């Protein structure tokens, strides 16, 4: 996360399953951990529609490009990036 506040709109009174809430919470902790080190993952699509994932500083400086597998491992808590 880049330090910006996210706002959610509740569209249903029904909560997602506990497993989904746990996964979202885990991803938020990893994003917070990256932000504490002035880092964020930035996801975009290139001109051909392929996913591009970059490790950036919070001010937008691209530190390096990640493969999709690396990005998934980071967000799953299985790997770290520097």
N, C-alpha and C positions, 0 to 999 in steps of 0.2 A: 504494500500500500504506500501511497506517496504522501501520507499525512493529511490528505483531504478527507473530510467527513463524508461517509456514505449515508444516503437517506433511502430507506425502504418504504414502500407503500403496501400496507396490508390489503390484499384483495380477497382474502377468505379468512373466516374465523378459525378454520382448521389448521393446526400446526403440522409441519412436515414430520415424518417419522423421526424417532430419536436418533437413528443411525445417520440420517441426513444432517440433523442438527449437530451431531458430534463431528462429522466430517467438515462441516462449515466452520465449526469452532477450531478444529485442528488447523485448517488452512489459514484462518485468521491469526492464529498464534505464530505460524511460520511467516506470514506476511509482516506481522509486528516485529518478529525477530530480525528479518531483513531490514525493515525500516529503522530499527535501533542501531543498525550498522550503516545507515545512509545508503541502503540498497533497495531496489524494487525490481520485480520482473515486469517487463512490458511486452504485451502480446499484440500482434498486428498481422495483417495479411499483405504479402507482396503483390506485385502486379499480376502474377499468375494465380493468385488465390491461395498460395501456400502460407501456412502459419510461420511467423517469424517471432522468435522469443529473444529478447535482449535483457541482459543484466545492466541496470542503469543506476546511477547515483540519484538521489532524490531531486537533484536540480536538473536531471534529464541527460546527463553525460552518459553516453554508451560506453560501458566498460568492456563488455564482450557479448558475442552472440552465442546463444545456447541451442543445442539440438533439442528437438521435441522430447526425446527421452530424458535428457538432462533436466529440462524444465519440469517434467512429470515427477522425476525422482526428488527434486527439491521440494515441490509442493506436497509430495507424499511424506516428506520428512525422512527420506532415505539417503539424501545427499545434501551437501552444502555447497555454496558457490563463493568464490572470491575473485 
